[in-house]
Amino acid sequence: MVQESLDYQCRNCGRPEMGYGGKFETSGHLGEALHEMSLDGTDEQLGDVEDFGWYGLLVNTGLRCAPHAILSIDGFGFVDYQDYDTESAARDVWDNLEAEYTEFLEECKDGSNQGERGR
């Protein structure tokens, strides 16, 4: 019986990743590194894993592969991120995310949303 390999390459730097599973299944070593950084604080954060999802903005990470990033954690605990070459690009996306979150909160408040993000 041939066993399929769980190995793949990092989506940013091409570094081979072997058997990443669990909460870093889709984000690999960079997701793990960014998550570790977020434990010491983020530049900004919003949301909650119970409904909208949690998001943290990390600027000037010091990582060549992800100099600026938005980290996310969903209701199942899965960690993902999107990286940006410039702080300006990251903040543009962050501004849109903040607007989406504000709209989500308003919908929850007026009862048109049952408290779960529809993505």
C-alpha positions as CSV (number, residue, x, y, z in Angstrom):
1,M,0.0,0.0,0.0
2,V,1.4,3.4,-1.0
3,Q,1.0,6.1,1.6
4,E,0.3,9.6,0.4
5,S,2.8,12.2,1.7
6,L,1.6,15.1,3.8
7,D,4.6,17.1,2.8
8,Y,4.1,20.4,1.0
9,Q,6.0,23.7,0.5
10,C,5.5,26.9,2.4
11,R,3.2,29.2,0.3
12,N,5.6,32.1,0.8
13,C,9.2,30.9,0.8
14,G,9.0,27.4,-0.7
15,R,10.5,25.8,2.5
16,P,9.4,22.2,2.7
17,E,6.9,21.6,5.4
18,M,6.3,18.1,6.8
19,G,3.2,17.0,8.5
20,Y,1.8,20.3,9.7
21,G,-1.5,19.6,11.1
22,G,-3.9,20.8,13.8
23,K,-4.4,24.5,14.1
24,F,-1.5,25.3,11.7
25,E,-2.7,22.9,9.0
26,T,-3.2,25.7,6.4
27,S,-0.6,28.2,7.6
28,G,2.5,26.1,8.3
29,H,5.6,27.4,9.9
30,L,4.8,31.1,9.1
31,G,1.4,30.8,10.7
32,E,2.9,29.3,13.8
33,A,5.6,32.1,13.9
34,L,3.0,34.8,13.5
35,H,0.7,33.2,16.1
36,E,3.6,33.1,18.6
37,M,4.3,36.8,17.9
38,S,0.6,37.6,18.5
39,L,0.8,36.1,22.0
40,D,3.0,39.1,22.9
41,G,0.4,41.5,21.4
42,T,-0.6,42.8,18.1
43,D,-0.6,46.3,16.6
44,E,-4.4,46.0,16.4
45,Q,-7.0,43.3,16.9
46,L,-10.7,42.8,16.5
47,G,-13.4,40.1,16.6
48,D,-13.9,37.0,18.6
49,V,-13.4,33.4,17.6
50,E,-16.9,32.6,18.8
51,D,-18.7,34.5,16.0
52,F,-16.8,36.8,13.6
53,G,-13.4,35.2,14.0
54,W,-10.4,36.9,15.7
55,Y,-8.0,39.0,13.6
56,G,-4.7,40.6,14.6
57,L,-2.7,43.1,12.6
58,L,1.1,42.6,12.8
59,V,3.3,45.3,11.2
60,N,7.1,45.1,10.9
61,T,7.2,41.5,12.0
62,G,10.9,41.1,11.2
63,L,10.1,38.1,9.0
64,R,11.4,38.3,5.5
65,C,8.6,36.1,4.2
66,A,5.8,38.0,5.9
67,P,7.0,41.6,6.8
68,H,3.4,42.7,7.6
69,A,0.5,40.3,8.2
70,I,-3.1,39.9,9.3
71,L,-3.5,36.8,11.4
72,S,-6.8,35.1,11.9
73,I,-8.2,32.4,14.1
74,D,-11.6,30.8,13.4
75,G,-14.1,29.2,15.7
76,F,-12.4,25.8,15.3
77,G,-9.1,27.2,16.4
78,F,-7.5,27.1,12.9
79,V,-4.8,29.8,12.4
80,D,-4.3,31.5,9.0
81,Y,-2.7,34.6,7.8
82,Q,-2.4,36.9,4.9
83,D,1.0,38.6,4.4
84,Y,1.7,42.0,2.8
85,D,4.9,43.6,1.4
86,T,4.0,47.0,2.7
87,E,2.4,48.3,5.9
88,S,0.1,50.5,3.7
89,A,-1.3,47.4,1.9
90,A,-1.9,45.6,5.2
91,R,-3.6,48.7,6.8
92,D,-5.8,49.1,3.7
93,V,-7.1,45.5,4.1
94,W,-7.3,46.1,7.9
95,D,-9.5,49.2,7.3
96,N,-11.9,47.1,5.2
97,L,-12.0,44.4,7.8
98,E,-12.8,46.9,10.5
99,A,-15.7,48.2,8.4
100,E,-16.9,44.7,7.8
101,Y,-16.7,44.0,11.6
102,T,-18.6,47.2,12.4
103,E,-21.4,46.2,10.0
104,F,-21.4,42.7,11.5
105,L,-21.9,44.2,15.0
106,E,-24.7,46.4,13.8
107,E,-26.5,43.5,12.3
108,C,-26.1,41.5,15.5
109,K,-27.5,44.5,17.5
110,D,-30.6,44.9,15.3
111,G,-31.3,41.2,15.2
112,S,-30.8,40.7,11.5
113,N,-27.8,38.5,12.2
114,Q,-27.8,35.6,14.6
115,G,-24.2,36.2,15.7
116,E,-22.3,34.1,13.2
117,R,-20.4,35.4,10.3
118,G,-21.8,34.3,7.0
119,R,-18.6,33.3,5.2
